[in-house]
Amino acid sequence: SSSSSSSSSSSSSAIWTVNSVAEPRVSPSSPASAAPGGKAPLGTARVGDDGDFVDLGFGDGSSFRFHSLWLRDACRDPDCVVKSAGERILTATPVGPSYCAPDKVKAVDATVDPNDHTLTVKWCDPEEKSLKESVFQGSFLRAYADVVAQPLAKEEATRFNSGSMEWLEPYTGFPEAKAPRKDEMRHWKGVDPGFEHFDYSQVLSEAPVNLKLAKALMRDGVAMIDNVPDAEDAEVLRHFTYEALGGLQKDPAREEPNWKIQKRENAKSISYDHDKGLNLHTDQSIPPHGEPGLLLSMHYVEGTGANTLVDAFAAAEELRRTDPEGFELLATYGYDAERDFIASRVDSAQQHTKRLLVTRKNKIFQTDADGNLKRVMYNEVFRTPLTLPYDVFPKWYKAFNKYVDMIHSDEWRVVQPMQKGQILLMHNWRVMHGRKARSASPTRTVVGGTITREAFYSKSRELVREVEGVDMPH
């Protein structure tokens, strides 16, 4: 394994890409046209005759018309927002019982500073009680322009790459968030996917390497951390995930956020019987908190083993291509499952304090409004009798069995050797994992846990701000 953040080479038979022409997406969390250093190419500003709008020209060839009220409402200056608390100042917000009535918001002047590309808008204030002016970063305005403003000229230049947050758009948590674009992912199958390796200390000490890790996880679905310090328990994993990825998710049935798996003789749960293989699955297929964790982390504290991995998105897209009816069935009808969070951990050495029984009926393939795959959820261990309609059951089960056979075949499944001092990170919405039978050493001890979408998204925004100099909009 590599001790640097450089990517391993991969064989052409192991890597394949879904070719597609995708329409560009820009959301308020994606400042796609931020220039290097976080300074937007903001060049011109003009206030409309009645002060109801402001026209802005950007260096990428685009021009937009913003409502003056939108600009006033979006102001994040200290007179409008308490930055340390992240709260609006209620006497300054242009809605409700404040000093600023929406129908009186008029821009009287707008100027662009050529040095720092900021926009200053001066406001009409007949009563001389409300805000006099607002200052906006050009990158902030360009980030929102495609969503909230009226385009006045066609963009002729390519979007700036520095500061782009398009790779994170699927994980904003917005109800209308789109699935990851196919051309934003590197799909894989076969023997040697060439997962990228990162050095533990480099990730924690160098923000650019940390950001590169975050992007690799969204692109490839898997990343390896090498040279992890020795640990007797999960303290090293907890520290790493907290500093680099946002922290482990709290478990509802124990004090520690992490789980711990060691071999146990005569184990009742297959998770603790290391001699048996463990089928490919996603963690939190029955999430106790409503949404499964976005990332899964596994630290080999002791011993060796081999985990099985599959790009579940890649296999699902192949099913869609070869059996579109089967794909649609798995995306339309959920399967029944139930988990007792105490009983399923009967062999654990950890203390579990709270009984929790959760029943779910999740679709294996979960898609966005356009039918694109955004999440896969499946674990055979917890599946219960199906409550599918009589006429649907045989067709659904045929597609279900076909997909499960696919992901467990040598064509799709990857065996990833693991050893003490390594952390395996996975995109839990896209990659299924399991355990190869009879591959674990007697001393194999693994600690792990999930990382929520919110935690990862927040940390990634922080890294983009620090590394690429982009002041991310709210």
C-alpha positions in Angstrom: 0.0 0.0 0.0 1.0 3.5 -0.7 2.0 6.0 2.0 1.2 9.0 -0.1 -2.0 10.5 -1.5 -1.2 9.6 -5.0 -3.6 7.3 -6.9 -2.7 3.7 -7.7 -2.7 2.7 -11.4 -5.5 0.4 -12.6 -6.0 -2.1 -15.4 -8.3 -1.3 -18.2 -10.4 -4.4 -17.6 -11.1 -3.3 -14.0 -12.3 0.2 -14.6 -15.2 1.2 -16.8 -17.2 4.4 -17.1 -20.8 5.0 -18.0 -20.7 7.3 -20.9 -23.4 10.0 -20.9 -23.9 13.6 -21.8 -25.2 15.3 -18.7 -26.6 18.8 -18.4 -24.6 21.0 -16.1 -26.1 21.6 -12.7 -25.5 24.6 -10.5 -27.1 25.0 -7.1 -26.7 27.6 -4.3 -24.1 25.3 -2.8 -22.1 25.1 -6.0 -20.2 28.2 -6.9 -19.3 26.8 -10.3 -17.8 30.0 -11.7 -15.6 31.0 -8.8 -12.2 32.1 -10.1 -8.9 30.8 -8.5 -8.5 32.2 -5.1 -12.2 32.5 -4.6 -12.5 35.8 -6.4 -15.4 35.9 -8.9 -14.9 37.5 -12.3 -17.4 40.2 -11.5 -17.0 43.1 -13.8 -20.0 45.4 -14.2 -23.0 46.5 -12.2 -26.0 48.6 -13.1 -29.1 49.6 -11.1 -32.5 49.5 -12.9 -34.3 52.8 -13.4 -36.8 52.1 -10.6 -34.3 50.4 -8.2 -36.1 47.1 -8.3 -33.3 45.2 -9.9 -29.5 45.1 -10.4 -27.8 43.8 -13.5 -24.4 42.2 -13.1 -21.8 41.1 -15.7 -19.3 38.4 -15.0 -16.0 37.6 -16.6 -17.2 34.2 -18.0 -19.4 36.1 -20.5 -22.6 35.8 -18.5 -24.9 38.6 -17.3 -27.8 38.3 -14.8 -30.6 40.5 -13.4 -31.1 40.2 -9.7 -34.1 41.4 -7.8 -33.0 44.1 -5.4 -35.2 42.5 -2.7 -33.4 39.2 -3.2 -30.0 41.0 -2.7 -31.2 42.8 0.4 -32.7 39.6 1.8 -29.5 37.6 1.0 -27.2 40.1 2.7 -24.8 38.4 5.1 -23.1 41.5 6.4 -22.5 41.9 10.2 -25.5 44.3 10.4 -27.7 41.5 9.1 -26.3 38.2 10.4 -24.5 37.4 13.7 -21.7 35.3 12.1 -20.6 33.6 15.3 -24.1 32.3 15.9 -25.2 31.9 12.3 -28.4 33.8 13.0 -30.3 36.6 11.2 -30.7 39.9 13.1 -34.5 40.2 13.3 -34.6 44.0 13.2 -32.6 43.9 9.9 -34.4 41.2 8.0 -36.8 42.6 5.4 -39.8 40.5 6.5 -42.0 40.7 9.6 -41.9 43.4 12.3 -38.5 44.9 11.3 -37.4 48.3 10.2 -37.2 47.2 6.6 -40.5 46.7 4.6 -40.1 44.6 1.5 -42.0 47.0 -0.7 -39.7 49.8 0.2 -36.4 48.0 -0.7 -34.8 49.9 -3.6 -31.2 49.9 -4.8 -29.9 53.4 -5.5 -26.3 52.6 -6.5 -24.2 49.5 -7.2 -20.4 49.5 -7.7 -17.8 46.8 -8.3 -14.4 47.0 -6.6 -11.9 46.0 -9.3 -9.3 44.8 -6.7 -11.4 42.3 -4.7 -14.3 41.9 -7.1 -16.9 42.7 -4.4 -20.2 44.4 -5.1 -21.5 47.2 -2.9 -25.2 48.1 -3.2 -26.5 51.2 -1.6 -30.1 51.1 -0.4 -32.9 53.7 -0.4 -33.8 54.3 3.3 -36.6 57.0 3.6 -36.9 56.4 7.3 -33.1 56.2 7.9 -33.6 53.2 10.2 -32.6 50.3 8.1 -29.5 49.1 6.4 -27.6 51.7 4.3 -25.5 49.4 2.1 -24.6 45.7 1.5 -21.3 44.2 0.3 -21.3 40.9 -1.6 -18.5 38.6 -2.8 -18.6 38.0 -6.5 -18.2 34.3 -6.0 -21.3 34.3 -3.8 -23.4 36.0 -6.4 -22.2 33.8 -9.2 -23.0 30.8 -7.2 -26.6 31.8 -6.9 -27.1 33.4 -10.3 -28.2 30.4 -12.3 -30.9 29.6 -9.7 -32.3 33.0 -8.6 -31.4 35.5 -11.3 -32.6 36.2 -14.9 -29.9 35.5 -17.5 -29.2 38.4 -19.8 -26.4 36.9 -21.9 -25.3 33.4 -22.8 -22.2 32.1 -21.1 -19.4 31.6 -23.7 -16.6 30.5 -21.4 -16.3 27.2 -19.6 -17.0 27.1 -15.9 -14.2 27.6 -13.5 -13.0 24.4 -11.9 -11.5 26.0 -8.7 -14.1 26.1 -5.9 -16.7 24.0 -7.8 -19.1 22.2 -5.4 -21.0 20.3 -8.1 -19.5 17.0 -6.8 -21.3 17.7 -3.5 -24.7 18.8 -4.9 -26.4 15.4 -4.4 -25.7 15.6 -0.7 -27.0 19.0 0.2 -30.1 17.5 1.8 -32.4 19.7 -0.3 -35.6 17.8 -1.3 -35.0 18.6 -4.9 -31.3 17.5 -4.8 -30.4 15.5 -7.9 -28.6 12.1 -7.9 -24.9 12.0 -8.7 -24.2 12.4 -12.4 -22.9 9.4 -14.1 -19.9 11.3 -15.5 -19.0 12.5 -12.0 -18.4 8.9 -10.8 -15.7 6.4 -11.7 -17.5 3.1 -11.9 -15.5 -0.1 -11.4 -15.7 -3.8 -11.4 -13.2 -6.7 -11.6 -10.0 -7.6 -9.7 -8.0 -4.4 -9.4 -10.1 -1.2 -9.1 -7.0 0.8 -8.1 -8.5 2.5 -5.1 -6.7 5.6 -4.0 -4.5 5.4 -0.9 -3.9 8.2 1.5 -1.4 8.6 4.4 -3.1 9.0 7.8 -0.9 11.9 9.0 -1.0 13.7 5.7 -4.8 13.8 5.6 -4.9 15.2 9.2 -2.1 17.8 8.7 -2.7 19.0 5.0 -6.1 20.4 4.1 -5.6 19.9 0.4 -5.0 16.2 0.9 -8.1 16.0 3.1 -10.1 17.6 0.4 -8.7 15.2 -2.2 -9.8 12.3 0.0 -13.3 13.7 0.2 -13.5 14.0 -3.6 -12.1 10.6 -4.1 -14.8 9.0 -1.9 -17.5 10.7 -4.0 -15.9 9.8 -7.3 -14.7 6.2 -6.6 -16.8 5.2 -3.6 -13.8 3.7 -1.8 -10.6 5.0 -0.4 -7.8 3.5 1.8 -6.0 5.1 4.7 -2.5 3.7 5.4 0.0 4.1 8.3 -2.7 4.4 10.9 -1.2 4.6 14.4 -1.6 1.6 16.7 -4.6 1.6 18.9 -6.2 -0.7 21.4 -9.7 0.5 20.7 -11.6 3.1 18.5 -9.9 6.3 19.8 -7.8 6.6 16.6 -10.7 6.1 14.3 -12.9 8.5 16.2 -10.1 11.1 16.1 -9.5 10.6 12.3 -13.2 10.7 11.3 -13.9 13.7 13.5 -11.0 15.7 12.1 -11.2 14.6 8.4 -14.8 13.6 7.7 -17.0 15.3 10.3 -17.2 12.6 13.0 -18.9 9.3 13.6 -22.7 9.0 13.9 -24.2 8.5 17.4 -25.6 5.0 17.9 -29.0 4.9 19.6 -28.3 1.7 21.6 -24.9 2.3 23.1 -22.7 5.0 24.5 -19.9 4.7 21.9 -20.5 5.9 18.4 -18.5 3.1 17.0 -19.0 -0.7 16.8 -16.4 -3.3 17.5 -16.2 -6.7 16.0 -14.1 -9.6 17.2 -14.3 -13.3 16.5 -16.4 -15.1 19.0 -16.7 -18.9 19.3 -20.2 -20.3 18.7 -21.4 -16.8 17.7 -25.1 -16.5 17.0 -24.7 -13.4 14.8 -22.9 -13.9 11.5 -21.1 -10.6 12.0 -19.0 -12.2 14.8 -18.4 -15.5 13.1 -15.3 -14.7 11.0 -15.0 -18.1 9.4 -18.2 -17.5 7.5 -18.6 -15.2 4.6 -20.8 -12.2 5.0 -23.0 -11.3 2.0 -22.6 -7.9 0.4 -24.8 -5.3 2.0 -25.1 -1.6 2.9 -24.8 -0.5 6.5 -27.9 0.9 8.1 -30.2 -0.7 5.6 -32.6 -0.3 8.5 -31.5 3.1 9.7 -32.6 4.1 13.2 -32.4 7.8 12.4 -34.4 7.9 9.1 -31.5 8.2 6.6 -28.5 5.8 6.4 -25.1 7.2 7.0 -23.4 8.4 3.9 -20.0 7.0 4.7 -18.8 3.8 6.4 -15.4 3.6 8.1 -13.6 0.4 9.2 -10.3 0.4 11.1 -8.3 -2.9 11.4 -7.0 -2.5 15.0 -5.5 -6.0 15.0 -5.0 -8.9 12.6 -5.8 -9.4 9.0 -8.8 -10.1 6.8 -10.4 -9.6 3.4 -13.5 -7.5 2.7 -15.6 -7.9 -0.4 -16.8 -4.8 -2.2 -19.1 -4.0 -5.1 -20.0 -0.8 -7.0 -23.7 -1.3 -6.5 -24.5 1.7 -8.8 -22.5 0.2 -11.6 -24.2 -3.2 -11.3 -27.6 -1.5 -11.0 -27.0 0.5 -14.2 -26.1 -2.8 -16.0 -29.4 -4.2 -14.8 -31.2 -1.2 -16.1 -29.5 -1.7 -19.5 -30.1 -5.4 -19.8 -33.4 -5.7 -17.9 -35.2 -2.3 -17.6 -38.4 -3.8 -16.3 -36.4 -5.6 -13.5 -34.6 -2.3 -12.6 -38.0 -0.5 -12.4 -39.5 -3.2 -10.2 -36.6 -2.8 -7.7 -37.0 1.0 -7.8 -40.7 0.9 -7.3 -41.4 -1.7 -4.7 -39.7 -1.9 -1.3 -38.7 -5.0 0.6 -39.7 -5.7 4.2 -37.0 -5.8 6.9 -36.7 -5.6 10.6 -33.8 -5.2 13.0 -33.6 -5.5 16.8 -30.6 -3.4 17.7 -30.0 -5.4 20.9 -30.6 -8.9 19.7 -28.5 -8.5 16.5 -25.5 -7.5 18.7 -25.9 -10.4 21.2 -22.2 -11.5 20.5 -20.8 -8.0 20.9 -18.3 -7.2 23.7 -19.8 -3.7 24.0 -22.5 -2.7 26.4 -25.8 -1.9 24.7 -28.2 0.0 26.9 -31.4 0.7 25.0 -33.7 -1.7 23.1 -34.7 -0.5 19.7 -36.8 -2.5 17.2 -37.1 -0.9 13.8 -39.2 -2.1 10.8 -38.7 -0.7 7.3 -39.8 -1.2 3.7 -37.1 0.4 1.6 -36.7 0.2 -2.1 -33.4 -1.4 -3.1 -32.9 1.3 -5.8 -33.8 4.8 -4.8 -33.9 7.4 -7.5 -34.4 11.1 -7.9 -37.3 12.8 -9.8 -35.5 12.1 -13.1 -35.1 8.4 -12.4 -31.4 8.6 -11.8 -29.9 6.4 -9.0 -29.2 8.3 -5.8 -29.0 5.5 -3.2 -28.9 1.7 -2.9 -30.1 0.0 0.4 -30.0 -3.7 1.0 -29.1 -6.3 3.6 -30.3 -9.9 3.3 -29.7 -10.7 7.0 -32.6 -8.5 8.2 -35.1 -9.3 5.4 -38.5 -10.5 6.6 -41.5 -12.0 4.7 -42.3 -9.8 1.7 -45.6 -7.9 1.5 -45.7 -7.5 -2.3 -48.9 -7.9 -4.3 -49.6 -11.4 -5.6 -49.1 -10.4 -9.3 -45.9 -8.4 -8.5 -44.1 -10.9 -6.3 -42.8 -13.4 -9.0 -41.5 -10.6 -11.3 -40.0 -8.6 -8.4 -38.3 -11.7 -7.0 -36.8 -12.7 -10.3 -35.3 -9.2 -10.7 -34.1 -9.2 -7.1 -32.4 -12.6 -7.5 -30.8 -11.5 -10.7 -29.3 -8.4 -9.1 -28.1 -10.3 -6.0 -26.4 -12.9 -8.2 -24.7 -10.2 -10.2 -23.2 -8.4 -7.2 -21.8 -11.6 -5.8 -20.3 -12.8 -9.0 -16.5 -12.6 -9.6 -17.3 -10.3 -12.5 -18.5 -7.6 -10.2 -17.2 -8.4 -6.7 -13.8 -7.1 -5.6 -11.8 -8.7 -2.7 -9.9 -6.1 -0.7 -7.1 -7.5 1.6 -6.9 -5.6 4.9 -4.4 -5.6 7.7 -3.6 -3.9 11.0 -2.9 -0.2 10.5 -5.4 0.4 7.7 -8.8 2.2 7.5 -11.2 1.3 4.8 -13.6 4.1 3.8 -16.7 3.5 1.7 -19.6 5.5 0.2 -22.4 3.7 2.0 -25.1 4.9 -0.4 -23.3 3.4 -3.4 -20.8 0.6 -2.3 -21.9 -2.6 -0.7 -19.4 -4.5 1.4 -19.1 -8.0 2.9 -16.5 -10.4 4.3 -14.7 -13.2 2.4 -15.1 -16.6 4.2 -12.1 -18.1 6.0 -10.0 -15.0 5.3 -9.7 -13.5 8.8 -6.8 -14.1 11.2 -7.8 -15.3 14.7 -6.9 -11.9 16.2 -8.9 -9.9 13.6 -10.4 -6.9 15.5 -12.3 -4.2 13.5 -13.8 -1.0 14.8 -16.0 1.2 12.6 -19.0 3.4 12.3 -21.0 5.5 9.9 -20.7 9.2 9.1 -23.9 11.2 8.3 -24.5 13.2 5.2 -24.7 16.3 7.2 -21.3 15.8 8.9 -19.5 15.0 5.6 -21.1 17.8 3.7 -20.3 20.3 6.4 -16.7 19.2 6.6 -16.3 19.3 2.8 -17.7 22.9 2.6 -15.2 23.9 5.3 -12.3 22.3 3.3 -13.4 24.0 0.0 -13.4 27.4 1.8 -10.0 26.8 3.3 -8.2 25.2 0.3 -9.9 26.9 -2.6 -10.7 30.2 -1.0 -14.4 30.1 -1.8 -16.7 31.8 0.7 -19.5 29.2 0.5 -23.1 30.6 0.4 -25.6 29.4 2.9 
